[in-house]
Amino acid sequence: MEKYLTPYNLAFQLKSLDFDDMCFGFYNIKGTFISDYKITKQMVDNLNIKQCCLAPTYEQVFSFFETKYGYYVDKRIIMSVNEVVGINYFIKHISGVMQIRFDNPYDEFDPIITKNKCIQQLLDIVKNNEQ
């Protein structure tokens, strides 16, 4: 289940953007996933522990950025005759397009690394625009 969830460090940053979708669980003060059938931001806030936050799926996070801020991630696969040569990821918005760069060229093939990198880029963009 946890491979489908946004990790604690990113989920905690989403809290400051008022992410409020119903989730399957939350992260406690130690960053451990606690499963619950349906949990909301208000229920986590009622715990009155600042380090707790919702544990959204990756799809919930991408949907949140699309609906609230108008940013979405586009994935383009680069092919040669019989093989995948590379994968490019772009963040698109009405204001423009930005390509996501990876430090390690093989990271673009790892779905967890790419999702985390895309979410971190989206968080950085939104936070910079709010300043």
N, C-alpha and C positions, 0 to 999 in steps of 0.2 A: 504493500500500500504506500509506503513512504517514498518510493521512487516516482510516484505521481504527484507528490506534494512539493510545493515551493519550500526550500530550506529556511530554517529559523531566521538567519541573518537577513534574508530578503523579505520574509513575511513580516518581520519586526519593522522594517522600513515602510512597508505598505500601511502599517497602522497609522503613521503620520499623515498619510494621504486619505484617511477615512475609508479604507477598504472595508466594506460591510456586507459581503455576501455570506449566505449561510454555508457553513463548512462541516466536514465530517469530524472535525476535532480542532484542537488548539495546541500551541506549544506552551509548556510551563516555564517557570523561571529559569530552569536549567537547559531549556531548549529541547526538551523531550516531548515527542508527540503524544498527546493524550486523545484517544479516540472517543468520540461521542456521536450519537446518531445525527443530531442536528444541533449546531451551536451558532450563535450569532455574536456580533461584536458587543452588544449590550450584555450578554451573559458573561463574556470574558471580562468586560469592564467591571461588572459586579464583583468579580474576584478581588478587585482593588489591588492588583499586583501589576506594576507598570511594565515588567518584563514579559508578561503573558501576551500572546497575540494569536489571532486566528491562523489556522494552517490550511491555506487554500491550495487547490490543485493548480497546476500550471495553466490549464485552460481557463480557469476562473480569473487568473491574474491577467492573461492576455486579453480576455473579454473586458475586464475592468478598464484597461488602458484604451481599448478601442472605443468603448461607450462613453467613458468619462472625459477622456482627453483627445480622442481622435487619432491616436497612434496605433499602428499595427505593424506586425513583423511579416515580411515576405521572404520566403526561402526559394532560392533558385539553384537548381542542380545543373552542374556543368558536366556534360557527357562527351566522351569520344565514341568511337565506333561501338565498343562493347563494354565500356566501363565508366564508372563515375570518377571524374577527374577532380572535382571539388564541389563545394556547396557554398554559396554566398548568401548572407543574411542582410536584409535591409530593414531599417525602420522608416516607415512612410507616414507622412502627415501632409496636410494641406500646405504647410509652410515649406516642405521639401523632403528630400530623401537622404538618409545617412546610412552608409555601409558599416556594418559591425566588423571590426578587425579582431583577429585572434592572435595571441602571442605565439602559440604553438600551431603550426599549420594542420596538424591532425585533430585538433580540438573541434574543428568544424564538423567532424564526422561523429562526435559523441553527443547524443541527444540531450543528456543532462547538462553537460558543460555549455552547450549552445543555448539551452533554455535559460539557464542561470545568467549567462552573459547578456542575453537579450533583455531579461528583466532588469538587471543592474543598469544597463544603458537607458532603459525607459525610466527607471527611477531617477537617474542622474539628470536626464533631460527635463523631466517634470519639476524636480527640485530647483534646477537652475532657472527655469522659466518663472517659477513662483517668487524668486528673489528680486 
